[in-house]
């Protein structure tokens, strides 16, 4: 039965870069999901304020604008594989060590700057994964990436155990050191077992004798391509909403959970694991039936509606009321399983392959410009009332429901013929 499941069929058919990229993703997910749930409360414990957490989040997004802008030219000139290896070490390996040794807000500012360079490695990683992949595999490739990322969060309660046993600050420092070790191993393995893509070899040859500045000068035509592509604009509009939600949730969910709702920080990881279990189940049971690019409006409508309700529950929940928190986490998990693969696949399918690196870079520049103020805004809202950032999320998801209706109208996506290839 497993072999006949569409997701397992895709996994067995993947070869080369798509296969090694997907299979090594769990080595990123495990350490990340061990330390990420405690990141904001770790910052609070070291004396960082709500406003500073929001400002650091926005600072990181501003730096990401420049790293995303440079990413296309760098990835084309130096290759997907080498760029990915070097930038992964700089943007994830080194920050893990800085976070582990952090004493005050200055450490988090420096680490945020370096971590924001991950936009370069993200462009390289995405090109490495999808450029040699078959179009019919795209949705399932992104679903597997989500599955491995989410399944990794099953280990999150282990982080909670360490926090409860050794205390928040010592435990999280140890988790960051563990993260450095595992992430570095992941980067090395991916570099050794991957190869440069066909398009990557072509672009390296075409840009060998050109400077980065001259390559950046060509972005005007790339930006024009972005503005005139309805599928790209559709994917971008949805990704703006989901990335604002991610920014707010990553930085302020733990603050709300421990600060306003009164739960101990060691319990954060339990809810991360619950969310992961629900998401994984939905990926296998619901996803293959609903996440089809030919009928994208249904899963997106359902997903954004569930997101909306989940955020409203966080707004109305009172201290020590566990039931509504559990329900919110469940609804959020189902919504993520529906929305995330669809938006990423819609973007991947929309990108013209010959300019994939530069167009993707410009998409993420536009994305980060649009979402960068929201870390600061959420920080100001959280300082007033720690449920207000989630009220902002709810408003954005209501807007998202209207956008899905607009995008789903007949004829809006002029590449509908392409999507008919997706199963």
C-alpha positions in Angstrom: 0.0 0.0 0.0 2.8 2.4 0.8 4.4 1.8 -2.6 1.1 2.8 -4.3 0.8 6.0 -2.4 1.6 9.0 -4.7 4.2 10.4 -2.2 6.1 7.2 -1.9 6.0 6.7 -5.7 7.6 10.1 -6.1 10.2 9.4 -3.5 11.2 6.1 -5.2 11.4 7.8 -8.6 13.6 10.7 -7.5 17.2 10.6 -8.7 20.3 12.7 -8.3 20.0 16.2 -6.8 16.3 16.1 -6.0 16.8 12.8 -4.1 19.8 13.8 -2.0 18.3 17.3 -1.4 15.0 15.8 -0.1 16.6 13.1 2.0 19.1 15.3 3.8 16.5 17.8 4.8 15.7 15.9 8.0 19.3 16.7 9.2 18.3 20.4 9.1 14.9 19.9 10.7 16.0 17.9 13.8 18.4 20.5 15.3 16.3 23.4 14.1 13.2 22.1 15.8 15.1 21.4 19.0 16.2 25.0 19.5 13.7 27.1 17.5 10.7 26.7 20.0 12.8 28.2 22.8 14.4 31.0 20.8 12.3 33.9 21.9 12.0 32.9 25.5 15.8 32.3 25.5 16.2 35.9 24.3 13.9 37.2 27.0 15.9 35.2 29.6 19.0 37.0 28.5 17.4 40.4 28.9 16.1 41.1 25.4 12.8 43.0 25.4 9.7 42.4 23.3 10.5 45.5 21.2 14.1 44.3 20.7 12.9 40.9 19.5 10.7 42.5 17.0 13.4 44.9 15.9 15.9 42.1 15.4 13.4 40.2 13.3 12.9 43.3 11.1 16.7 43.9 11.0 17.2 40.3 9.7 14.5 40.8 7.1 16.2 44.1 5.9 19.5 42.2 5.5 17.7 39.5 3.7 16.6 42.0 1.0 20.2 42.5 0.0 21.2 38.9 0.3 18.2 37.8 -1.8 19.1 40.5 -4.4 22.6 39.3 -4.6 21.7 35.6 -4.5 20.7 35.1 -8.2 24.0 36.6 -9.5 26.1 34.8 -7.0 24.4 31.4 -7.6 24.8 31.8 -11.4 28.4 32.9 -11.3 29.8 30.4 -8.7 27.3 27.5 -9.1 24.4 26.2 -7.1 26.4 23.5 -5.3 29.5 25.5 -4.1 27.4 28.6 -3.2 25.1 26.4 -1.1 27.9 24.8 0.8 29.8 28.0 1.7 26.7 30.1 2.5 25.1 27.4 4.6 28.2 27.3 6.8 28.2 31.1 7.1 24.4 31.6 7.6 23.7 28.6 9.9 26.8 27.1 11.3 28.5 30.3 12.6 25.2 31.8 14.0 24.6 28.6 16.0 27.9 29.2 17.8 27.1 32.8 18.4 23.6 32.0 19.8 25.2 29.4 22.0 27.6 32.0 23.5 25.1 34.9 23.6 25.2 37.2 26.6 23.0 40.1 25.5 21.2 41.7 22.6 24.5 42.5 20.7 25.1 38.8 20.1 21.7 38.3 18.6 22.1 41.3 16.3 25.4 39.9 14.9 23.9 36.4 14.5 20.8 37.8 12.8 23.0 39.6 10.3 24.8 36.4 9.4 21.7 34.2 9.5 20.0 36.5 7.1 22.5 35.5 4.4 20.7 32.2 4.2 18.7 33.8 1.4 21.7 33.1 -0.9 21.9 29.5 0.1 18.1 29.2 -0.2 18.2 30.3 -3.8 21.0 27.8 -4.5 19.3 25.0 -2.6 16.0 25.5 -4.5 17.7 25.5 -7.9 19.7 22.4 -6.9 16.6 20.6 -5.9 14.1 21.5 -8.7 16.2 22.3 -11.9 16.8 18.6 -12.7 13.4 17.4 -11.4 10.4 16.5 -13.4 7.5 18.9 -13.3 5.1 16.1 -12.3 7.1 15.6 -9.1 7.2 19.3 -7.9 4.2 19.3 -5.6 5.3 16.0 -4.0 8.9 17.1 -3.7 7.8 20.2 -1.7 5.4 18.0 0.3 8.3 15.7 1.2 10.4 18.7 2.3 7.6 19.7 4.5 7.1 16.2 5.9 10.8 15.8 6.8 10.8 19.3 8.3 7.7 18.6 10.3 8.6 15.0 11.3 11.9 16.4 12.7 9.8 18.3 15.3 8.8 15.0 16.9 12.2 15.5 18.6 11.1 18.8 20.1 9.9 17.3 23.4 13.4 16.2 23.9 14.4 19.8 24.0 11.7 20.5 26.5 13.1 17.7 28.7 16.6 19.3 28.6 15.1 22.7 29.5 13.2 21.2 32.4 16.2 19.3 33.7 19.0 21.7 33.2 17.3 25.1 33.0 16.4 27.2 30.0 19.7 29.0 29.3 22.1 26.1 29.8 19.9 23.7 27.9 19.3 26.0 24.9 23.1 26.7 24.7 23.7 23.0 24.4 21.0 22.7 21.7 22.7 25.4 19.7 26.0 23.5 19.9 24.3 20.3 18.8 22.7 22.3 16.0 26.1 23.4 14.7 27.4 19.8 14.6 24.5 18.3 12.8 23.9 21.1 10.4 27.6 21.2 9.4 27.4 17.4 8.8 24.3 18.0 6.6 26.1 20.6 4.5 29.1 18.4 3.9 27.0 15.3 2.9 24.8 17.4 0.5 28.0 18.8 -1.1 29.6 15.5 -1.5 26.6 13.6 -2.9 25.2 16.3 -5.2 26.4 17.6 -8.6 26.0 20.9 -10.4 22.7 21.1 -12.4 22.7 21.3 -16.1 21.4 24.9 -16.0 24.0 25.7 -13.3 26.8 24.6 -15.6 25.4 26.7 -18.4 25.1 29.8 -16.3 28.6 29.4 -14.8 30.0 29.3 -18.3 27.9 32.3 -19.4 29.0 34.4 -16.4 32.6 33.3 -16.1 34.1 36.5 -17.4 31.5 38.9 -16.0 31.4 40.8 -12.8 28.7 40.6 -10.2 27.8 44.2 -10.8 27.2 43.6 -14.5 25.0 40.7 -13.6 23.0 42.8 -11.1 22.5 45.3 -13.9 20.4 42.8 -15.8 17.8 42.6 -13.0 15.7 45.4 -14.6 14.6 42.9 -17.3 14.1 40.2 -14.7 12.0 42.5 -12.6 9.9 43.3 -15.6 9.3 39.6 -16.1 8.1 39.3 -12.5 5.7 42.2 -12.8 4.1 40.8 -16.0 3.7 37.2 -14.7 0.3 36.5 -13.1 1.3 33.1 -11.7 4.4 34.7 -10.0 2.4 37.6 -8.6 -0.3 35.2 -7.4 2.3 33.0 -5.6 4.0 36.1 -4.2 0.8 37.6 -2.8 0.0 34.4 -0.9 3.6 34.0 0.3 3.6 37.5 1.7 0.7 36.5 4.0 2.2 33.2 5.1 5.7 34.6 5.7 4.3 37.4 7.9 2.5 34.8 9.8 5.7 32.7 10.1 7.7 35.8 11.3 5.1 36.6 13.9 4.6 33.0 15.1 8.3 32.2 15.3 9.1 35.3 17.4 6.0 35.7 19.5 4.2 32.4 20.0 6.5 31.4 22.8 6.2 34.9 24.3 2.4 34.6 24.4 2.5 31.0 25.7 4.8 31.7 28.6 4.1 35.4 29.2 0.4 36.0 28.9 -1.0 32.5 29.1 1.2 31.5 32.0 2.5 28.1 30.8 6.1 26.9 31.6 8.7 27.2 28.8 9.4 23.5 28.9 5.9 22.8 27.6 6.5 24.7 24.4 8.1 21.8 22.6 5.0 19.6 23.4 2.8 21.8 21.3 5.5 21.9 18.6 5.4 18.1 18.5 1.6 18.0 18.4 1.6 20.4 15.5 4.1 18.2 13.7 2.1 15.0 14.2 -1.1 16.6 12.8 0.8 18.1 9.9 2.4 14.8 9.0 -0.8 13.0 9.1 -2.5 15.6 6.9 0.4 15.5 4.3 -0.3 11.7 3.8 -4.1 11.6 4.3 -5.4 14.9 3.0 -2.6 16.4 0.9 -2.5 14.0 -2.1 -6.3 14.4 -2.5 -6.5 18.2 -2.3 -3.1 19.7 -3.2 -3.4 19.7 -6.9 -2.4 22.7 -9.0 -5.3 22.3 -11.3 -7.7 23.0 -8.4 -5.6 25.3 -6.3 -8.4 27.4 -4.9 -10.0 24.6 -2.7 -7.0 23.7 -0.5 -6.0 27.4 -0.3 -9.5 28.5 0.7 -9.7 25.8 3.4 -6.2 26.4 4.5 -6.5 30.2 5.0 -9.9 29.8 6.7 -8.4 27.3 9.2 -5.4 29.7 9.7 -7.9 32.5 10.5 -9.7 30.5 13.1 -6.5 29.3 14.7 -5.2 32.8 15.2 -8.5 34.1 16.6 -8.4 31.3 19.2 -5.0 32.6 20.3 -6.5 36.1 20.7 -9.4 35.0 22.9 -7.6 32.4 24.9 -7.3 33.2 28.6 -4.4 32.2 30.9 -4.0 28.5 31.7 -6.9 27.5 29.3 -5.2 24.5 27.5 -8.2 23.4 25.3 -8.2 26.4 23.0 -4.4 26.3 22.6 -4.6 22.6 21.5 -7.4 23.4 19.1 -5.5 26.3 17.7 -2.4 24.2 17.1 -4.4 21.5 15.4 -6.2 23.9 13.0 -2.9 25.6 12.3 -1.2 22.3 11.5 -3.9 21.2 9.0 -3.8 24.7 7.4 0.0 24.5 7.0 -0.2 21.1 5.3 -2.6 22.5 2.7 -1.2 25.9 2.0 2.6 25.5 2.2 3.1 22.9 -0.6 0.7 24.7 -2.9 2.3 28.1 -2.7 5.8 26.8 -3.1 4.8 24.6 -6.0 2.9 27.4 -7.7 6.0 29.6 -7.5 8.3 26.8 -8.7 6.1 26.1 -11.7 5.8 29.8 -12.6 9.5 30.4 -12.8 11.0 30.3 -16.3 13.8 27.8 -16.1 16.5 29.7 -18.0 16.3 32.6 -15.5 15.2 30.6 -12.4 17.9 31.8 -10.1 17.5 35.5 -10.8 13.7 35.5 -11.0 13.5 33.6 -7.7 16.0 36.1 -6.2 13.8 39.0 -7.3 10.6 37.3 -6.0 12.3 37.0 -2.6 13.5 40.5 -2.6 10.0 41.7 -3.2 8.7 39.3 -0.6 11.1 40.4 2.1 10.6 44.1 1.3 6.9 43.6 1.9 7.2 41.6 5.1 10.2 43.4 6.7 8.2 46.0 8.7 6.1 43.3 10.4 8.6 42.1 12.8 8.9 45.6 14.3 5.1 46.1 14.1 4.5 42.8 15.9 7.1 43.8 18.6 5.3 47.0 19.3 1.9 45.2 19.4 3.3 42.5 21.7 4.5 45.2 24.1 0.9 46.5 24.4 -0.8 43.1 24.6 0.9 39.8 23.7 -2.2 38.5 21.8 -2.3 41.5 19.4 0.3 40.1 16.9 -2.0 37.1 16.4 -4.9 39.5 15.8 -2.8 40.9 13.0 -2.3 37.4 11.6 -6.1 36.9 11.6 -6.7 40.1 9.6 -4.0 39.0 7.1 -5.6 35.6 6.6 -9.0 37.2 6.0 -7.3 39.2 3.2 -5.8 35.9 2.0 -9.2 34.3 1.6 -10.2 37.2 -0.7 -7.0 36.8 -2.7 -7.6 33.1 -3.2 -11.0 33.9 -4.6 -9.5 36.5 -7.0 -6.6 34.2 -8.1 -9.0 31.3 -8.6 -11.2 33.1 -11.1 -11.2 31.5 -14.5 -8.5 32.8 -16.8 -6.5 34.6 -14.1 -3.6 32.2 -14.2 -2.6 32.2 -17.9 -0.4 29.2 -17.4 -3.4 26.9 -16.7 -2.2 24.7 -19.5 1.0 24.0 -17.6 -0.8 23.1 -14.5 -2.8 20.4 -16.3 0.4 18.4 -16.2 0.4 18.3 -12.5 -1.1 15.3 -10.8 
